[in-house]
Amino acid sequence: MKPFLVQLSIFCCVLFILPRCTHLKTPSPISAYKACSPQQILLKFKEEEDIPTGLRGVAKIRVESPDKKYSVKEVIVAKRPQCLRLETLSPLGHPLFFIVTDGRKLFLFSISENKFYHGIASTKNISLLFPGNLSLEEIVSIMLGEVPLIDYDSEQVECQTKGDICVLRLSTEDERFKQVLRVSLSNQEVIESEIYDQVEGLILSTRYRHYERIGEALFPREIIVFMPRDETKVKVSYKEIELLSEINPAQFRLTPPQGVEVIPLE
């Protein structure tokens, strides 16, 4: 393993537990729903898929698994669909490592090693940084607090009300994968998403907490992801959030500082 990948191990483990599933559709933003209507909810998802969404924030990421517990602090700049800038901070708040991509090119800068890596934002290079075979689009969507949907069959959609909670059930055409979404009717917030495999049972649980109205949008300041297969939980707690419709494209490019060693990625 290359030295810079060793340095990234802590942060990469955060995203490792968030698996890339070929049965997932392009994620849609968390939205408010005024009624328990599956057609209304799913239409809202579809309408918002093409809305440009950007975010600049600072988050504490806490990872808990059977063999390790740790936290990291990240400056996050993200814009749908594939633009991402991550700055890993030291306990004193100094940048340690940069991961920057505009969806086409990938830039990595290790300050401690004084090395700058650059290459194509290919599936291979992204997988080196984010184990679990996550696509770049999925990584950005997670940072934006969005809800991934399975590739559901529109003929197999159910919606039930249990007290204040609207429970929406989706299923793939072959019924191998099922998803349960819970939406609060009073607060008009998505509370939880669970994805089930017919063989393995629950494979991914995502909870959304501490919503805050930022402009016209409701955004969850805390996102908790649990993967039973690895017995791993990740909690992303945003300390600062700014939702943006436009972000300077220069934020998603990086040039090597003078005097650093420049290394091409394969």
C-alpha atoms as a printed R data frame, in Angstrom:
    type eleno elety resid chain resno       x       y       z
1   ATOM     1    CA   MET     A     1   0.000   0.000   0.000
2   ATOM     2    CA   LYS     A     2   1.304   3.462  -0.867
3   ATOM     3    CA   PRO     A     3   2.258   5.779   2.056
4   ATOM     4    CA   PHE     A     4  -0.519   8.257   1.328
5   ATOM     5    CA   LEU     A     5  -3.109   5.467   1.490
6   ATOM     6    CA   VAL     A     6  -1.877   4.543   4.966
7   ATOM     7    CA   GLN     A     7  -2.418   8.125   6.046
8   ATOM     8    CA   LEU     A     8  -5.934   8.005   4.678
9   ATOM     9    CA   SER     A     9  -6.897   4.809   6.477
10  ATOM    10    CA   ILE     A    10  -8.841   6.507   9.262
11  ATOM    11    CA   PHE     A    11 -10.965   8.632   6.982
12  ATOM    12    CA   CYS     A    12 -11.408   5.919   4.391
13  ATOM    13    CA   CYS     A    13 -12.742   3.528   7.027
14  ATOM    14    CA   VAL     A    14 -15.537   6.014   7.618
15  ATOM    15    CA   LEU     A    15 -16.789   5.525   4.098
16  ATOM    16    CA   PHE     A    16 -15.874   1.836   3.891
17  ATOM    17    CA   ILE     A    17 -18.985   0.789   5.703
18  ATOM    18    CA   LEU     A    18 -21.204   2.622   3.229
19  ATOM    19    CA   PRO     A    19 -21.418   0.003   0.454
20  ATOM    20    CA   ARG     A    20 -21.973   0.700  -3.224
21  ATOM    21    CA   CYS     A    21 -25.100  -1.251  -4.171
22  ATOM    22    CA   THR     A    22 -25.848  -1.794  -7.820
23  ATOM    23    CA   HIS     A    23 -29.526  -1.903  -6.947
24  ATOM    24    CA   LEU     A    24 -29.553   1.730  -5.757
25  ATOM    25    CA   LYS     A    25 -30.974   4.553  -7.843
26  ATOM    26    CA   THR     A    26 -29.423   7.997  -7.885
27  ATOM    27    CA   PRO     A    27 -30.065   9.309  -4.349
28  ATOM    28    CA   SER     A    28 -32.611  12.049  -3.814
29  ATOM    29    CA   PRO     A    29 -32.561  14.874  -1.274
30  ATOM    30    CA   ILE     A    30 -34.362  14.657   2.034
31  ATOM    31    CA   SER     A    31 -37.539  16.689   1.704
32  ATOM    32    CA   ALA     A    32 -40.665  17.628   3.617
33  ATOM    33    CA   TYR     A    33 -43.898  15.779   2.880
34  ATOM    34    CA   LYS     A    34 -47.318  16.996   3.861
35  ATOM    35    CA   ALA     A    35 -49.251  13.788   3.312
36  ATOM    36    CA   CYS     A    36 -48.680  10.054   3.372
37  ATOM    37    CA   SER     A    37 -49.034   9.510  -0.363
38  ATOM    38    CA   PRO     A    38 -46.484   7.233  -2.055
39  ATOM    39    CA   GLN     A    39 -47.054   8.972  -5.375
40  ATOM    40    CA   GLN     A    40 -46.473  12.377  -3.816
41  ATOM    41    CA   ILE     A    41 -43.350  11.326  -1.944
42  ATOM    42    CA   LEU     A    42 -41.732   9.520  -4.867
43  ATOM    43    CA   LEU     A    43 -42.640  12.307  -7.266
44  ATOM    44    CA   LYS     A    44 -40.944  14.761  -4.921
45  ATOM    45    CA   PHE     A    45 -37.804  12.620  -4.980
46  ATOM    46    CA   LYS     A    46 -37.847  12.556  -8.785
47  ATOM    47    CA   GLU     A    47 -38.435  16.291  -9.125
48  ATOM    48    CA   GLU     A    48 -35.453  17.110  -6.913
49  ATOM    49    CA   GLU     A    49 -32.946  14.756  -8.537
50  ATOM    50    CA   ASP     A    50 -31.871  17.385 -11.070
51  ATOM    51    CA   ILE     A    51 -31.807  20.360  -8.702
52  ATOM    52    CA   PRO     A    52 -28.218  21.582  -8.199
53  ATOM    53    CA   THR     A    53 -27.270  21.078  -4.592
54  ATOM    54    CA   GLY     A    54 -24.082  22.209  -2.895
55  ATOM    55    CA   LEU     A    55 -22.780  22.276   0.639
56  ATOM    56    CA   ARG     A    56 -19.910  23.743   2.594
57  ATOM    57    CA   GLY     A    57 -19.532  22.565   6.162
58  ATOM    58    CA   VAL     A    58 -17.465  21.180   8.990
59  ATOM    59    CA   ALA     A    59 -18.318  17.772  10.429
60  ATOM    60    CA   LYS     A    60 -17.145  15.443  13.153
61  ATOM    61    CA   ILE     A    61 -17.211  11.834  11.997
62  ATOM    62    CA   ARG     A    62 -17.381   9.137  14.679
63  ATOM    63    CA   VAL     A    63 -16.732   5.479  13.799
64  ATOM    64    CA   GLU     A    64 -17.563   2.540  16.075
65  ATOM    65    CA   SER     A    65 -16.822  -1.093  15.206
66  ATOM    66    CA   PRO     A    66 -15.979  -4.210  17.230
67  ATOM    67    CA   ASP     A    67 -12.234  -3.512  17.036
68  ATOM    68    CA   LYS     A    68 -11.946   0.289  16.877
69  ATOM    69    CA   LYS     A    69 -13.470   3.592  17.900
70  ATOM    70    CA   TYR     A    70 -12.247   6.954  16.656
71  ATOM    71    CA   SER     A    71 -13.269  10.395  15.439
72  ATOM    72    CA   VAL     A    72 -12.027  12.694  12.682
73  ATOM    73    CA   LYS     A    73 -12.819  16.282  11.777
74  ATOM    74    CA   GLU     A    74 -13.456  17.149   8.124
75  ATOM    75    CA   VAL     A    75 -14.046  20.303   6.138
76  ATOM    76    CA   ILE     A    76 -16.483  19.263   3.418
77  ATOM    77    CA   VAL     A    77 -17.338  21.047   0.190
78  ATOM    78    CA   ALA     A    78 -19.675  19.038  -2.041
79  ATOM    79    CA   LYS     A    79 -21.819  19.664  -5.067
80  ATOM    80    CA   ARG     A    80 -24.021  17.203  -6.892
81  ATOM    81    CA   PRO     A    81 -23.340  15.112  -8.804
82  ATOM    82    CA   GLN     A    82 -19.590  14.461  -8.524
83  ATOM    83    CA   CYS     A    83 -17.725  17.454  -7.125
84  ATOM    84    CA   LEU     A    84 -16.035  16.970  -3.769
85  ATOM    85    CA   ARG     A    85 -13.392  18.620  -1.618
86  ATOM    86    CA   LEU     A    86 -12.344  17.078   1.703
87  ATOM    87    CA   GLU     A    87  -9.828  18.535   4.123
88  ATOM    88    CA   THR     A    88  -8.816  16.324   7.030
89  ATOM    89    CA   LEU     A    89  -7.933  18.494  10.039
90  ATOM    90    CA   SER     A    90  -5.529  17.955  12.912
91  ATOM    91    CA   PRO     A    91  -6.738  18.328  16.531
92  ATOM    92    CA   LEU     A    92  -5.491  21.928  16.327
93  ATOM    93    CA   GLY     A    93  -7.483  22.566  13.167
94  ATOM    94    CA   HIS     A    94  -4.614  22.496  10.675
95  ATOM    95    CA   PRO     A    95  -5.141  20.733   7.315
96  ATOM    96    CA   LEU     A    96  -3.407  17.363   7.059
97  ATOM    97    CA   PHE     A    97  -4.656  15.932   3.798
98  ATOM    98    CA   PHE     A    98  -6.693  17.074   0.813
99  ATOM    99    CA   ILE     A    99  -8.919  15.023  -1.493
100 ATOM   100    CA   VAL     A   100 -10.260  17.135  -4.359
101 ATOM   101    CA   THR     A   101 -12.150  16.141  -7.504
102 ATOM   102    CA   ASP     A   102 -14.352  17.775 -10.108
103 ATOM   103    CA   GLY     A   103 -15.687  14.408 -11.237
104 ATOM   104    CA   ARG     A   104 -13.095  14.072 -13.983
105 ATOM   105    CA   LYS     A   105  -9.722  14.632 -12.325
106 ATOM   106    CA   LEU     A   106  -8.583  13.600  -8.862
107 ATOM   107    CA   PHE     A   107  -6.056  15.499  -6.728
108 ATOM   108    CA   LEU     A   108  -4.503  14.356  -3.439
109 ATOM   109    CA   PHE     A   109  -2.123  16.394  -1.313
110 ATOM   110    CA   SER     A   110  -0.342  15.050   1.759
111 ATOM   111    CA   ILE     A   111   1.142  17.961   3.675
112 ATOM   112    CA   SER     A   112   3.213  15.813   6.037
113 ATOM   113    CA   GLU     A   113   4.751  13.844   3.155
114 ATOM   114    CA   ASN     A   114   5.008  16.914   0.929
115 ATOM   115    CA   LYS     A   115   3.573  14.846  -1.937
116 ATOM   116    CA   PHE     A   116   0.957  15.765  -4.513
117 ATOM   117    CA   TYR     A   117  -0.887  13.040  -6.446
118 ATOM   118    CA   HIS     A   118  -3.005  13.627  -9.532
119 ATOM   119    CA   GLY     A   119  -4.883  11.491 -12.022
120 ATOM   120    CA   ILE     A   120  -8.243  10.576 -13.465
121 ATOM   121    CA   ALA     A   121 -11.213  10.233 -11.102
122 ATOM   122    CA   SER     A   122 -11.668   6.681 -12.319
123 ATOM   123    CA   THR     A   123 -13.531   3.953 -10.499
124 ATOM   124    CA   LYS     A   124 -10.168   2.332  -9.734
125 ATOM   125    CA   ASN     A   125  -8.638   5.453  -8.183
126 ATOM   126    CA   ILE     A   126 -11.771   6.302  -6.225
127 ATOM   127    CA   SER     A   127 -11.926   2.733  -4.873
128 ATOM   128    CA   LEU     A   128  -8.337   3.083  -3.597
129 ATOM   129    CA   LEU     A   129  -9.434   6.010  -1.444
130 ATOM   130    CA   PHE     A   130 -12.891   4.815  -0.471
131 ATOM   131    CA   PRO     A   131 -13.048   1.040   0.054
132 ATOM   132    CA   GLY     A   132 -16.448  -0.532  -0.391
133 ATOM   133    CA   ASN     A   133 -16.616   0.291  -4.093
134 ATOM   134    CA   LEU     A   134 -18.584   3.497  -3.557
135 ATOM   135    CA   SER     A   135 -19.067   5.585  -6.666
136 ATOM   136    CA   LEU     A   136 -18.078   9.222  -6.494
137 ATOM   137    CA   GLU     A   137 -21.708  10.230  -7.003
138 ATOM   138    CA   GLU     A   138 -22.787   8.167  -4.002
139 ATOM   139    CA   ILE     A   139 -20.045   9.645  -1.815
140 ATOM   140    CA   VAL     A   140 -21.179  13.164  -2.682
141 ATOM   141    CA   SER     A   141 -24.816  12.252  -2.040
142 ATOM   142    CA   ILE     A   142 -23.965  10.923   1.429
143 ATOM   143    CA   MET     A   143 -22.158  14.146   2.287
144 ATOM   144    CA   LEU     A   144 -25.247  16.080   1.177
145 ATOM   145    CA   GLY     A   145 -27.497  14.197   3.606
146 ATOM   146    CA   GLU     A   146 -29.530  12.511   0.883
147 ATOM   147    CA   VAL     A   147 -31.661   9.360   0.972
148 ATOM   148    CA   PRO     A   148 -30.596   6.524  -1.365
149 ATOM   149    CA   LEU     A   149 -33.479   4.630  -2.964
150 ATOM   150    CA   ILE     A   150 -33.359   1.084  -4.250
151 ATOM   151    CA   ASP     A   151 -34.265   0.466  -7.894
152 ATOM   152    CA   TYR     A   152 -37.871  -0.053  -6.875
153 ATOM   153    CA   ASP     A   153 -40.767  -1.411  -8.902
154 ATOM   154    CA   SER     A   154 -43.436   1.306  -9.116
155 ATOM   155    CA   GLU     A   155 -46.096  -1.432  -8.991
156 ATOM   156    CA   GLN     A   156 -44.843  -2.590  -5.583
157 ATOM   157    CA   VAL     A   157 -45.136   0.532  -3.465
158 ATOM   158    CA   GLU     A   158 -47.012   0.571  -0.159
159 ATOM   159    CA   CYS     A   159 -47.697   3.384   2.271
160 ATOM   160    CA   GLN     A   160 -49.127   3.075   5.773
161 ATOM   161    CA   THR     A   161 -49.649   5.509   8.630
162 ATOM   162    CA   LYS     A   162 -48.691   4.529  12.166
163 ATOM   163    CA   GLY     A   163 -49.521   7.404  14.445
164 ATOM   164    CA   ASP     A   164 -47.392  10.344  13.374
165 ATOM   165    CA   ILE     A   165 -45.207   8.162  11.143
166 ATOM   166    CA   CYS     A   166 -45.767   7.476   7.459
167 ATOM   167    CA   VAL     A   167 -44.141   4.173   6.511
168 ATOM   168    CA   LEU     A   168 -43.280   3.835   2.822
169 ATOM   169    CA   ARG     A   169 -42.296   0.360   1.552
170 ATOM   170    CA   LEU     A   170 -40.468  -0.195  -1.732
171 ATOM   171    CA   SER     A   171 -39.380  -3.395  -3.453
172 ATOM   172    CA   THR     A   172 -37.282  -4.289  -6.488
173 ATOM   173    CA   GLU     A   173 -39.037  -6.106  -9.308
174 ATOM   174    CA   ASP     A   174 -37.496  -9.462  -8.322
175 ATOM   175    CA   GLU     A   175 -38.276  -8.698  -4.648
176 ATOM   176    CA   ARG     A   176 -34.697  -9.399  -3.611
177 ATOM   177    CA   PHE     A   177 -34.252  -5.935  -2.113
178 ATOM   178    CA   LYS     A   178 -36.773  -4.030  -0.032
179 ATOM   179    CA   GLN     A   179 -36.646  -0.583   1.529
180 ATOM   180    CA   VAL     A   180 -38.594   0.958   4.386
181 ATOM   181    CA   LEU     A   181 -38.739   4.745   4.730
182 ATOM   182    CA   ARG     A   182 -40.174   6.421   7.817
183 ATOM   183    CA   VAL     A   183 -41.375  10.007   7.502
184 ATOM   184    CA   SER     A   184 -42.665  12.189  10.330
185 ATOM   185    CA   LEU     A   185 -46.005  13.741   9.374
186 ATOM   186    CA   SER     A   186 -45.923  16.452  12.039
187 ATOM   187    CA   ASN     A   187 -42.324  17.526  11.442
188 ATOM   188    CA   GLN     A   188 -42.343  16.566   7.751
189 ATOM   189    CA   GLU     A   189 -38.914  14.935   8.041
190 ATOM   190    CA   VAL     A   190 -37.440  11.653   6.845
191 ATOM   191    CA   ILE     A   191 -36.488   9.829  10.019
192 ATOM   192    CA   GLU     A   192 -35.003   6.566   8.823
193 ATOM   193    CA   SER     A   193 -34.240   4.437   5.793
194 ATOM   194    CA   GLU     A   194 -33.658   0.678   5.970
195 ATOM   195    CA   ILE     A   195 -32.566  -1.527   3.074
196 ATOM   196    CA   TYR     A   196 -33.082  -5.283   3.275
197 ATOM   197    CA   ASP     A   197 -31.653  -8.156   1.259
198 ATOM   198    CA   GLN     A   198 -33.910 -11.192   0.884
199 ATOM   199    CA   VAL     A   199 -31.039 -13.458   1.943
200 ATOM   200    CA   GLU     A   200 -29.024 -11.363   4.413
201 ATOM   201    CA   GLY     A   201 -31.788  -9.328   6.005
202 ATOM   202    CA   LEU     A   202 -31.020  -5.758   7.011
203 ATOM   203    CA   ILE     A   203 -27.909  -4.550   5.150
204 ATOM   204    CA   LEU     A   204 -28.026  -0.781   5.641
205 ATOM   205    CA   SER     A   205 -29.769   1.514   8.086
206 ATOM   206    CA   THR     A   206 -29.553   5.297   7.866
207 ATOM   207    CA   ARG     A   207 -31.080   7.656  10.408
208 ATOM   208    CA   TYR     A   208 -31.489  11.412  10.062
209 ATOM   209    CA   ARG     A   209 -31.629  13.555  13.183
210 ATOM   210    CA   HIS     A   210 -31.581  17.140  14.455
211 ATOM   211    CA   TYR     A   211 -33.071  18.813  11.416
212 ATOM   212    CA   GLU     A   212 -32.436  22.484  10.958
213 ATOM   213    CA   ARG     A   213 -34.077  24.824   8.505
214 ATOM   214    CA   ILE     A   214 -31.398  26.383   6.358
215 ATOM   215    CA   GLY     A   215 -33.007  28.834   3.979
216 ATOM   216    CA   GLU     A   216 -35.960  26.959   2.499
217 ATOM   217    CA   ALA     A   217 -34.485  23.497   3.106
218 ATOM   218    CA   LEU     A   218 -34.593  21.111   6.039
219 ATOM   219    CA   PHE     A   219 -31.184  19.554   6.618
220 ATOM   220    CA   PRO     A   220 -30.220  16.835   9.145
221 ATOM   221    CA   ARG     A   221 -27.275  17.936  11.231
222 ATOM   222    CA   GLU     A   222 -26.674  14.337  12.240
223 ATOM   223    CA   ILE     A   223 -26.638  11.254  10.007
224 ATOM   224    CA   ILE     A   224 -26.146   7.816  11.541
225 ATOM   225    CA   VAL     A   225 -25.315   4.867   9.303
226 ATOM   226    CA   PHE     A   226 -25.285   1.277  10.559
227 ATOM   227    CA   MET     A   227 -24.142  -1.778   8.637
228 ATOM   228    CA   PRO     A   228 -25.036  -4.998  10.500
229 ATOM   229    CA   ARG     A   229 -22.729  -7.140   8.358
230 ATOM   230    CA   ASP     A   230 -19.656  -5.342   9.750
231 ATOM   231    CA   GLU     A   231 -21.244  -4.350  13.074
232 ATOM   232    CA   THR     A   232 -20.089  -0.827  12.291
233 ATOM   233    CA   LYS     A   233 -21.755   2.484  13.011
234 ATOM   234    CA   VAL     A   234 -20.768   5.858  11.591
235 ATOM   235    CA   LYS     A   235 -22.121   9.138  12.901
236 ATOM   236    CA   VAL     A   236 -21.648  12.306  10.862
237 ATOM   237    CA   SER     A   237 -22.323  15.394  12.963
238 ATOM   238    CA   TYR     A   238 -22.277  18.678  11.104
239 ATOM   239    CA   LYS     A   239 -21.018  21.549  13.260
240 ATOM   240    CA   GLU     A   240 -21.295  24.126  10.487
241 ATOM   241    CA   ILE     A   241 -23.504  23.960   7.383
242 ATOM   242    CA   GLU     A   242 -23.996  26.286   4.458
243 ATOM   243    CA   LEU     A   243 -26.211  25.129   1.600
244 ATOM   244    CA   LEU     A   244 -25.251  26.626  -1.739
245 ATOM   245    CA   SER     A   245 -26.771  26.675  -5.205
246 ATOM   246    CA   GLU     A   246 -23.447  27.664  -6.749
247 ATOM   247    CA   ILE     A   247 -19.849  26.900  -5.775
248 ATOM   248    CA   ASN     A   248 -16.766  28.245  -7.523
249 ATOM   249    CA   PRO     A   249 -15.467  25.392  -9.744
250 ATOM   250    CA   ALA     A   250 -11.947  26.237  -8.570
251 ATOM   251    CA   GLN     A   251 -12.867  24.660  -5.223
252 ATOM   252    CA   PHE     A   252 -12.802  21.291  -6.950
253 ATOM   253    CA   ARG     A   253  -9.379  21.650  -8.527
254 ATOM   254    CA   LEU     A   254  -5.978  21.675  -6.856
255 ATOM   255    CA   THR     A   255  -2.547  22.692  -8.099
256 ATOM   256    CA   PRO     A   256   0.697  21.450  -6.537
257 ATOM   257    CA   PRO     A   257   2.446  23.993  -4.295
258 ATOM   258    CA   GLN     A   258   5.975  24.887  -5.247
259 ATOM   259    CA   GLY     A   259   8.578  22.422  -4.042
260 ATOM   260    CA   VAL     A   260   6.333  19.388  -3.525
261 ATOM   261    CA   GLU     A   261   6.907  16.009  -5.153
262 ATOM   262    CA   VAL     A   262   4.346  15.485  -7.922
263 ATOM   263    CA   ILE     A   263   3.274  11.886  -8.516
264 ATOM   264    CA   PRO     A   264   0.830  10.719 -11.216
265 ATOM   265    CA   LEU     A   265  -1.836   8.232 -10.219
266 ATOM   266    CA   GLU     A   266  -2.021   5.097 -12.345
